[in-house]
Amino acid sequence: MSDKKLGFDTLQVHAGTAPDPATGARQVPIYQTTAYAFKDAEHAARLFNLEEVGYIYSRLTNPTVMALANRIVALEGGVGGIACSSGHAAQIMALFPLMQPGCNIIASTRLYGGTLTQFSQTFKRFGWSAKFVDFDDLDAVRDAIDDDTRAVFCETIANPGGVITDLDAIGTISNDAGIPLIVDNTTATPYLCNPIKHGATLVVHSTTKYLTGNGTVTGGAVVDSGTFDWAASGKFPSLAAPEPAYHGLTFTETFGPMAYTFHSIAVGLRDLGMTMNPQAAHYTLMGIETLSLRMQKHVQNAREIATWLEGDARIEAVTYAGLPSSPYYDRVTRICPRGAGALFTVALKSGYEGCVETVSKMDLFSHVANLGDTRSLVIHPASTTHRQLTDAEQVKAGVGRNVLRLSIGIEDAADLIADLDQALS
Ligand SMILES: *Cc1c(COP(=O)(O)O)cnc(C)c1O
């Protein structure tokens, strides 16, 4: 099947899969196996030398997990990729082939809270660092890149306020500097945006969110565009210099555009072990089959609810980029033409206490630290996820004391509005 010519709705059901060659099973089987029998000693040796592609051990590859990875690759328009155990694992997996001790990345100040912590704290243990910059200040992004920079990192629809990043502008800056742009596309999903079309080299996902869609399993994915020249600058020796662990094989020479993907499997998954299990891959494959249908409803509901909130006297501000009043509204048609997602913040006139009370009175909205569920979710960052920050830091992160973050689900919009109305009163 040539995935290239098919539409999104067809790909989300078919890409990466075919009837099982052994049994004809139409749905992707859950290959609940750790190991795979070698045909003979010669076959085993070729697999271990990367002279032949095949299954060895499920820490590296598993047919169910590969089916999921290949489906996400097709939806993102990449050439290869991997699935792994969580979104945070995907971020480490994405950077691992690029980084060495002493290297840095340029990261947006507007990121998922856990990502800010991973980049600012845990990176140090690897000898890596992150420079955080306001990605609306293009000169600041350009100026932050130095000789030790190995990647630029941002989110398409950035947490927590649903701000749309100008991927075209950031992509141009990264490409001019010869540095790969990595885009976390979790909150947009490939249905609303394909970052590769806007200059991204790599796309990462927390499949925990919209791709699975119903809050059942954690997972992550990394997709490679196959377009970056890893050998050009001498900055990426893991990919473009002889690899001691494989008898001096050079990934770019041996695998061409698939160099990054093969490195991620043969070195990244082999040695870091951030592997997705086949059960999780199964749940996420089920979820992806209905991704476009769910995203249309998520976006339609978010638009209706944000519009209602903006018109309500108890509300100070709504950040949804899909509202004409948003400063990011013009970016929606260019970056996310099918909609601005379903994640935004709302500031209440009743302040911190009003937020705490409103959250406790909600019935349909669940108070959880998650997003991208079929269910509508709410969180008060100042009293939970961003509790450790000072008031000034909270405001800078877009989550002042009177701000609630909403992740709009696929229920009836009228019921969600009624729930908000009673909780606010
Ligand atoms: C949830 C999330 C992550 C982390 O993913 P996990 O699967 O929870 O590890 C990273 N980025 C974004 C935008 C997220 O929403």
The ligand as an ORCA input file, in Angstrom:
! r2SCAN-3c Opt
* xyz 0 1
  C       1.744     14.861     28.690
  C       2.693     15.604     27.871
  C       4.052     15.249     27.844
  C       4.598     14.102     28.654
  O       4.033     12.893     28.221
  P       3.875     11.618     29.185
  O       3.254     10.603     28.281
  O       3.007     12.016     30.332
  O       5.256     11.249     29.613
  C       4.893     16.000     27.048
  N       4.443     17.029     26.314
  C       3.145     17.396     26.329
  C       2.713     18.550     25.502
  C       2.230     16.704     27.106
  O       0.944     17.073     27.109
*
